[in-house]
Each structure stands twice: as C-alpha cells, then as structure tokens.
Amino acid sequence: MAILEVRNIEKHFGPTRVLEDISFELERGQALAIIGSSGSGKTTLLRCLNFLETPNKGSISVEGKVIFDAADPATQKENEVRKKRLHFGMVFQSFNLFPQYTALENVTLASKLLAKEREDYKQNKNRILMEIEDEGKALLARMGLADRADHYPHQLSGGQQQRVAIARALALHPDILCFDEPTSALDPELTGEVLKVIRSLADQKTTMIIVTHEMAFARDVADQVIFMNWPAVTIAADATTFDAKSGLIFRTGKNTKATAITDITNLKEGTVIRVEIGDASFPTSIAKTGKFDQISEAWSPKTAGEYIKLYYRNDTGKFYEIARG
C-alpha cells in the first residue's frame, strides 16, 4: 500500500487555475521530485499537502486513511489540521529559523510544545525534555552540526541554516519529508552540502517529496519525477521521430526533407532558447507565447541520423532540456 495517495487535486486562486487534476502515489522509502518552470504550481502542490493551502477539489490519503477530501467537510475541521500536518515535515527554501533561538532550540522547540499535551508530561517533565534535547543534539550531529548547537542563525552560513531546518523537520518524525526548493536561496558553493544531506536521507530510505530545479540531482535521487507544466515541443507530422533519452528531440531519416518544429508549450514570450544541431549551438527566443514560429529550414537536420536538442533558460539563468510533447 502506498504511504501517500493524491487524487484529482485542483487549486484555484480566483479565476486562475494553478493545479488541475493532479494525481500520484508515493511508496514508503521512496523519493519523489517535482520539477517545473516558475509559476507551474510546484510550491502550491506542496503547500496543499501540508495544509498551508486548501485544495478546491480532490483527496489526500496517508497510509490508506483519507485525511482530506474537498467533498467532505468533516475532513477539513480546523482543530484537526495541526494533527494532519504532522504527517508532513516541511523544509522551506528560506530556512524560516527563529532568529532568537539557537540551532538546538530551533530543532527542539516544536517537540517541546507538543510534549506538553502528553498525559504524563507533568509527572515526567524533566525526563521528557532531556530526551528531546538528546534527540535534537543527535539530529544536529547527523547533519554535521554537532559543534553548532549553541549558535544562533545569524552565526551560521546559509547551508548550515538549511541543515538545521532539515533537522527541525526530522525531529517531529514525519511520515513524509517535504523540501521546497531547498537550495534556491543558497550560493552555489553552499548548495552541495545541502544536496549531500538530502542524498544521504534518500540512501536511508527516508520518504521524501522534493521540489527542485536541480534536474541532475532529481534524476540521481528520485525514484519518480513529476513534471509540472514542463516545456515540450511539437514537431511536423512528416518528421522521422526518435524516442530516446532526455534531450534527443528528433532526428532525420535517410533522404528525408527538412523537418520543422511547429510549437513549444508552457513557455512565455521572450524565453531564451538554446538550439543544438550536431556540433553547432546558437541562442534564439520564443516569438510569442506558446509558439516557436521563427524556426526555419536552416534549423532542420539535413544529415541522416542528425538530431536537435533544445534547452530553455529559466528565471535563475540555468538551461534545461526540452523534451518532445
């Protein structure tokens, strides 16, 4: 049985439909990567799973139990939301550490607050708090931060702060650990240390959902990948197509006439595109939303077996391969 089942999730903000008919399953111990261009709904989907946003339609089940159903008001009671959030540990792109607390205090704060609801809290307060402190220290050590427990966020690098945030999420023992662009706020030299921690969690079979722009990392770590409104190309009907690995869009057959790309979906006007044909590479841009109508025969392979690769540049300046639609 899947630990997480998402069925037909939709989310609207006024007339804008951000999520439409999203369904997937996640097995325990697997990592799921969610990839897509800015504005494609990646973060909104994650926020729906964490009940930071309420879906307009669909259902969410954890370990076979429906914890949200847009058609059933009984699953949406406010006093139940906090309990449901405990299924998911959230790591935000901007760290969201409390500046007035040390690294250890940030990791243990939520656990200490929840402990007060235990029936035996008054009787065993000292023991319970000591256990929470010990676990917090162990989690920081696991993140390579044993010597930073008493440091405040402003005394830590961005990578160290993000690792504290990961430890904080793990402290609540969530069923599923969620990452929202965990490296987007980091300098390139600090990105590696956070990705190393996430890769280690994947090796330990931690169930995770990772929203990321790091395509290579997603391929390396994830057991499955969801592409949200990912750019795709449409090619002429008479093209000799080739279903191959990522980036290989199409190729010509022997003595075929020039093959044209007719459309690119899910990219806005002005998006920079890099075109590779054989050893040649040159930039261009989309003439108008959803159409790539400036491609000419000069862009088409003339040699049998030659192929085209297309890449688009996202808001961070990185290029990503565009696959066939």
Number of C-alpha atoms within 10 A of each C-alpha: 11 13 18 23 19 19 17 15 23 21 22 14 9 7 6 8 12 16 22 15 12 16 14 14 15 21 16 16 17 20 27 22 24 25 23 20 21 14 11 17 20 24 19 19 24 21 17 18 25 20 17 13 13 19 23 18 19 19 22 23 18 20 14 12 11 14 19 26 19 17 12 9 9 12 16 17 9 9 8 12 16 11 11 17 16 16 19 25 24 24 24 21 18 17 21 13 21 13 12 11 15 20 31 25 21 23 29 24 18 14 19 16 10 10 17 14 10 12 9 11 14 12 9 11 15 11 11 19 17 11 12 19 19 13 17 27 23 16 23 23 15 13 21 15 20 16 10 19 18 13 15 19 23 12 14 14 13 20 22 21 22 29 27 30 25 27 28 27 24 21 20 17 14 18 20 25 21 27 24 22 20 26 25 16 16 17 12 10 8 16 17 14 18 21 18 13 16 23 19 14 17 19 13 11 13 20 22 27 24 25 24 22 22 17 15 8 15 21 12 11 21 18 16 15 18 15 13 19 18 16 22 19 19 17 19 13 11 11 17 17 18 15 11 11 8 11 16 18 24 24 24 22 18 12 9 15 16 17 23 20 23 16 17 22 17 17 22 16 14 12 17 18 22 18 19 16 17 13 5 8 12 9 12 15 17 21 15 14 14 17 20 21 14 14 16 12 13 10 16 20 22 20 16 13 14 15 21 20 19 22 19 23 16 17 10 9 9 11 15 19 19 21 22 19 13
